[in-house]
Amino acid sequence: MSNERTYQNPILPGFYPDPSVCRVGDDFYLVNSSFVYFPGVPIFHSKDLVHWEQIGNVLDRPSQAQFGTQHHSGGIYAPTIRYHAGTFYVITTNVGAGGNFVVTAKDPAGPWSEPYFFEGAPDIDPSLFFDDDGKAYYIGTRQKRGAESRYFGDNQIWMQELDLTTMKLVGETYVLWEGALKNAVWPEGPHLYKKDGYYYLMIAEGGTEHNHSVTMARSKNITGPYEGNPANPVLTHRHLGLDYPIVNVGHGDLVDTPDGQWYMVLLGSRTYGGYYRNLGRETFLVPVEWENGWLIVNRGIGLVETIHKAPDLPEVIYESKPACDHFDDLELDQKWLTLRNVADGVVSMDAREGYLQLSTIPEKLTEPCAPAYVCLRQQHINFSVNTAFEFEPANEHETAGIALVQSDAYQYRFEYALENGETVVRLVRCEAGEETVLARVPFHAVRVYLHVQQDGQALRFYYGKTFAKTQLLISDVDARILSTDVAGGFVGNTIGMFTSSNGMPSENHADFDYFEYTGRD
C-alpha cells in the first residue's frame, strides 16, 4: 500500500467562491468573494496549500464596504490578492456601491487600508499584475458597449497601467482578449502571469454555471496581441454529464511552490440529491504543469478530482475550531457573518456575560436590509446545528430562532413566537418570496432549545426545554429550495441565529447561550 500523502477536495468547503492566491516565501495566502455578507473577503494562510487557517477578513470595517439594499448576489465579487515590494494588495468590486477598488496592508492579517476606488474602471473582476520593471497593471472585465455588444455576456478583458503612488489608472487602455470560443459568453476573472518570456492571461469563460471553464492566452508583449491556447479550454467539467460529483469548475488562479511545483486554486460545486448545489461555489486545488509553453491541468487526467496527491511540501495542520461557540469572548470569532451592514448595538457580546444578544429590530430576513442575523457557512452535505436561547416575545410580531438562508426569497426560519396569546414553535418556509407555515405547536419555555439536522436534501427540526429531551416538530422538509438551482444567484447557504420584530418598533432582545454546528459527511 502506498504511503503517498493525499488531500481531499474541496480544500475550503462551503461558500468560498472565486479563490485567489499568492505566495510570499514559504507562506501562501488566499481570499474569496463574500457578496453582501460582512465582514467581507475572508483571508486564509497555509504552509502546504492543503490546510488553511483563516487569519482575518480584509473588509472588517463598515467604512470599507457599504452594501445598502443590494441583493444577496450583489456586494463583493472576485477579489485578487497579490504581494509586491513589501505590501499586500487585494483588489475587488463592490458591484452596487462604488465599483472597483483596492486595499493594502503590510500584514495580511490586517489591518487593511480604506479603499482606493478607481475612476474609469467599469464592471467587475479586477486583477493586478506587477511586471519585472516595477510597473503595475490593472486587468479588468467589461461588457462591450453600444453597437459593439452583440449578446448578453459579450465581454472583453482589458488592461491599463496603474500608478501605485496615486492609485489611479494612467495611460492607454488595451483590449487583451475576448475569450477562446467564438462568441464566448462571460469571459471574466482575468489573471496575468509572466513565465519564460511570455505573458500568460488566464480567464474564466462560459458563465459560472455548468458550462464554466478556464481558458488561456499568451503574448510576448504585455499589451498583446494574445494568442489563445490551441487546446482551450485548459479545464472544464461541462462535458462530463450532470452526475459527475464536481461541477462548474472555473475562475482559477495559479501559484508556484518554492521548489517550482505549480497549482491552480479554482471554484467548483458539489451536487447532491440530484443536480442541486446548496453549498454554493467552493474552493478546490488541482496540480498543473507547463509543457511546450502551455498549461497542463492534472496531467493524464485533465479533471479536478476529489482525491489528489498532496504537494511536496511539509505538512502543517492547524488546530480545528471548536464545533460549539459558547460566546465567552467579547468579540465574535472571525468565522461568523452578518448580512450587509448591521447597525451598531444590534449584535452584542457584552450585554450579558457568556451570551450573544440580538436586538429584536424591525428588519426582516426576507428583505434586502441588515437584519439581526449572525450566521455560519454551510460546509457539509450532512450536518447538525443546535442552540439554546432565552426570549419572551412581547407581541405577535417578535420572533427569534434559527434560520437557514439561501437568499431573501428562499429560506427556512425555525422560530419561537407568539400566536393568539400563546407562545409557539413553528417552521416557516419562504419560497420565491411566499411564506408558508409548515408546522407549529404550542410551546412555552424560559430557555428554548432548537436542533436542526440535514441529511442530503432532507431536513428535520426538533425543539424542547432541554437538549436531551427535544421533540420532533417536522421531518423530510425539502432542502432543495436552498440550492442555487432553485433560488438562482451566486451564493451558498448560511445557518445562524436571528431575531426580528417584523416591521414594528421593539426594545426586546434574545440571548443565545451557544451555537453548535457539526458536519457529518
Rosetta blueprint (number, residue, H / E / L):
1 M L
2 S L
3 N L
4 E L
5 R L
6 T E
7 Y E
8 Q E
9 N L
10 P L
11 I L
12 L E
13 P L
14 G L
15 F L
16 Y L
17 P L
18 D L
19 P L
20 S E
21 V E
22 C E
23 R E
24 V E
25 G L
26 D L
27 D E
28 F E
29 Y E
30 L E
31 V E
32 N L
33 S L
34 S L
35 F E
36 V L
37 Y E
38 F E
39 P L
40 G E
41 V E
42 P E
43 I E
44 F E
45 H E
46 S E
47 K L
48 D L
49 L L
50 V L
51 H L
52 W L
53 E E
54 Q E
55 I E
56 G E
57 N E
58 V E
59 L E
60 D L
61 R L
62 P L
63 S L
64 Q L
65 A L
66 Q L
67 F L
68 G L
69 T L
70 Q L
71 H L
72 H L
73 S L
74 G L
75 G L
76 I E
77 Y E
78 A E
79 P E
80 T E
81 I E
82 R E
83 Y E
84 H E
85 A L
86 G L
87 T E
88 F E
89 Y E
90 V E
91 I E
92 T E
93 T E
94 N E
95 V L
96 G L
97 A L
98 G L
99 G E
100 N E
101 F E
102 V E
103 V E
104 T E
105 A E
106 K L
107 D L
108 P L
109 A L
110 G L
111 P L
112 W L
113 S L
114 E L
115 P L
116 Y E
117 F E
118 F L
119 E L
120 G L
121 A L
122 P L
123 D L
124 I E
125 D E
126 P E
127 S E
128 L E
129 F E
130 F E
131 D L
132 D L
133 D L
134 G L
135 K L
136 A E
137 Y E
138 Y E
139 I E
140 G E
141 T E
142 R E
143 Q E
144 K L
145 R L
146 G H
147 A H
148 E H
149 S L
150 R L
151 Y L
152 F L
153 G L
154 D L
155 N E
156 Q E
157 I E
158 W E
159 M E
160 Q E
161 E E
162 L E
163 D E
164 L L
165 T L
166 T L
167 M L
168 K E
169 L E
170 V E
171 G E
172 E E
173 T E
174 Y E
175 V E
176 L E
177 W E
178 E L
179 G L
180 A L
181 L L
182 K L
183 N L
184 A L
185 V L
186 W L
187 P L
188 E E
189 G E
190 P E
191 H E
192 L E
193 Y E
194 K E
195 K E
196 D L
197 G L
198 Y E
199 Y E
200 Y E
201 L E
202 M E
203 I E
204 A E
205 E E
206 G L
207 G L
208 T L
209 E L
210 H L
211 N L
212 H L
213 S E
214 V E
215 T E
216 M E
217 A E
218 R E
219 S E
220 K L
221 N L
222 I L
223 T L
224 G L
225 P L
226 Y L
227 E E
228 G E
229 N L
230 P L
231 A L
232 N L
233 P L
234 V L
235 L E
236 T E
237 H L
238 R L
239 H L
240 L L
241 G L
242 L L
243 D L
244 Y L
245 P L
246 I E
247 V E
248 N E
249 V E
250 G E
251 H E
252 G E
253 D E
254 L E
255 V E
256 D E
257 T L
258 P L
259 D L
260 G L
261 Q L
262 W E
263 Y E
264 M E
265 V E
266 L E
267 L E
268 G E
269 S E
270 R E
271 T L
272 Y L
273 G L
274 G L
275 Y L
276 Y L
277 R L
278 N L
279 L L
280 G L
281 R L
282 E E
283 T E
284 F E
285 L E
286 V E
287 P E
288 V E
289 E E
290 W E
291 E E
292 N L
293 G L
294 W E
295 L E
296 I E
297 V E
298 N L
299 R L
300 G L
301 I L
302 G L
303 L L
304 V L
305 E L
306 T L
307 I E
308 H E
309 K E
310 A L
311 P L
312 D L
313 L L
314 P L
315 E L
316 V L
317 I L
318 Y L
319 E L
320 S L
321 K L
322 P L
323 A L
324 C E
325 D E
326 H L
327 F L
328 D L
329 D L
330 L L
331 E L
332 L L
333 D L
334 Q L
335 K L
336 W L
337 L E
338 T E
339 L E
340 R L
341 N L
342 V L
343 A L
344 D L
345 G L
346 V L
347 V E
348 S E
349 M L
350 D L
351 A L
352 R L
353 E L
354 G L
355 Y L
356 L E
357 Q E
358 L E
359 S E
360 T L
361 I L
362 P L
363 E L
364 K L
365 L L
366 T L
367 E L
368 P L
369 C L
370 A L
371 P L
372 A E
373 Y E
374 V E
375 C E
376 L E
377 R E
378 Q L
379 Q L
380 H L
381 I L
382 N L
383 F E
384 S E
385 V E
386 N E
387 T E
388 A E
389 F E
390 E E
391 F L
392 E L
393 P L
394 A L
395 N L
396 E L
397 H L
398 E L
399 T E
400 A E
401 G E
402 I E
403 A E
404 L E
405 V E
406 Q L
407 S L
408 D L
409 A L
410 Y L
411 Q E
412 Y E
413 R E
414 F E
415 E E
416 Y E
417 A E
418 L E
419 E E
420 N L
421 G L
422 E E
423 T E
424 V E
425 V E
426 R E
427 L E
428 V E
429 R E
430 C E
431 E E
432 A L
433 G L
434 E E
435 E E
436 T E
437 V E
438 L E
439 A E
440 R E
441 V E
442 P E
443 F L
444 H L
445 A L
446 V L
447 R E
448 V E
449 Y E
450 L E
451 H E
452 V E
453 Q E
454 Q E
455 D E
456 G L
457 Q L
458 A E
459 L E
460 R E
461 F E
462 Y E
463 Y E
464 G E
465 K L
466 T L
467 F L
468 A L
469 K L
470 T L
471 Q E
472 L E
473 L E
474 I E
475 S E
476 D E
477 V E
478 D E
479 A H
480 R H
481 I H
482 L H
483 S L
484 T H
485 D H
486 V H
487 A H
488 G L
489 G L
490 F L
491 V L
492 G L
493 N L
494 T E
495 I E
496 G E
497 M E
498 F E
499 T E
500 S E
501 S L
502 N L
503 G L
504 M L
505 P L
506 S L
507 E L
508 N L
509 H E
510 A E
511 D E
512 F E
513 D E
514 Y E
515 F E
516 E E
517 Y E
518 T E
519 G E
520 R L
521 D L
